[in-house]
């Protein structure tokens, strides 16, 4: 990993700052996540980092303590609207729900309740 960091530092030496976006970092295992974050820490102060992930990945917050976090949670109505659109798309799910209209409400209710702000 240090080779990659060194190569990145070499390529970016002429920039005053640069941006990296890490999406869904919480989906990597803890060891990999720790390695990636440790290497990224070496790129400060030029690095501007945007990390997305679930809040239980607090190793990100621990390593970058002085940085801002912005919790983002969905509203039930957003999830409901998205699922409703998915149900209405032509395809297998739409056909099954057309055969059993109660299934659509069940799918909608279960997904919204399980989303829990994600």
C-alpha positions in Angstrom: 0.0 0.0 0.0 2.9 2.4 0.7 4.0 2.1 -2.9 0.6 3.3 -4.0 0.7 6.2 -1.6 4.2 7.2 -2.8 3.1 7.0 -6.4 0.0 9.1 -5.6 2.2 11.7 -3.7 4.5 11.9 -6.6 1.7 12.5 -9.1 0.1 15.1 -6.9 3.1 17.0 -5.8 2.3 20.0 -7.9 -1.2 20.3 -6.6 -2.1 22.5 -3.6 -5.0 20.2 -2.7 -6.8 17.2 -4.2 -10.0 15.3 -3.5 -10.7 11.7 -2.9 -14.2 10.2 -2.5 -14.5 6.8 -0.7 -18.1 5.5 -1.1 -19.4 2.8 1.2 -16.1 2.5 3.1 -18.0 0.6 5.9 -18.5 -2.3 3.5 -14.8 -3.2 3.5 -13.4 -5.3 6.3 -11.8 -3.5 9.3 -8.2 -4.5 8.4 -8.5 -3.2 4.8 -10.3 -0.1 6.0 -7.6 0.6 8.6 -4.8 0.2 6.0 -6.5 2.5 3.5 -7.2 5.2 6.2 -3.6 5.0 7.5 -2.3 5.6 4.0 -4.7 8.4 3.3 -3.7 10.1 6.5 -0.2 10.4 5.0 -1.6 12.6 2.3 -2.7 15.3 4.6 -2.8 18.4 4.6 -3.4 18.4 0.8 -6.0 15.8 0.9 -9.7 16.7 0.9 -11.5 13.4 1.8 -15.2 12.6 1.5 -16.2 9.3 3.0 -19.6 7.7 3.0 -20.7 4.8 5.1 -22.8 3.7 8.0 -22.1 5.4 11.3 -20.9 2.2 13.0 -17.6 2.5 11.1 -16.2 4.8 13.8 -12.6 4.0 13.0 -13.0 6.6 10.3 -14.0 9.2 12.9 -11.2 8.1 15.3 -8.5 8.6 12.7 -9.8 11.9 11.4 -11.0 13.3 14.8 -10.7 17.0 13.8 -12.7 16.6 10.7 -16.4 17.3 10.2 -19.0 14.7 9.9 -22.4 15.1 8.5 -25.0 12.4 9.3 -27.4 11.8 6.5 -30.5 9.7 7.0 -33.3 9.0 4.7 -36.9 9.7 5.6 -39.4 6.9 5.4 -41.3 8.8 2.7 -38.1 8.8 0.5 -37.7 5.1 0.8 -41.4 4.6 0.2 -41.3 6.7 -3.0 -38.3 4.8 -4.3 -39.8 1.4 -3.6 -43.1 2.4 -5.1 -41.3 3.4 -8.3 -39.4 0.1 -8.3 -42.7 -1.8 -8.0 -44.1 0.1 -10.9 -41.3 -0.7 -13.3 -42.2 -3.3 -15.9 -40.9 -6.7 -14.9 -41.3 -9.7 -12.7 -42.1 -7.8 -9.5 -44.8 -5.7 -11.2 -46.4 -8.9 -12.7 -46.4 -10.6 -9.3 -48.0 -7.6 -7.6 -50.6 -7.3 -10.3 -51.6 -10.8 -9.5 -51.6 -10.1 -5.7 -52.1 -6.4 -4.9 -51.6 -7.0 -1.1 -48.0 -8.1 -2.0 -47.1 -4.6 -3.1 -48.2 -3.1 0.3 -46.3 -5.9 2.1 -43.1 -5.2 0.2 -43.4 -1.5 0.7 -44.1 -1.8 4.5 -41.3 -4.3 5.1 -38.7 -2.4 3.1 -39.5 0.9 4.7 -39.5 -0.6 8.2 -36.2 -2.4 7.7 -34.4 0.7 6.1 -34.2 2.4 9.4 -32.9 5.7 8.0 -30.3 4.1 5.7 
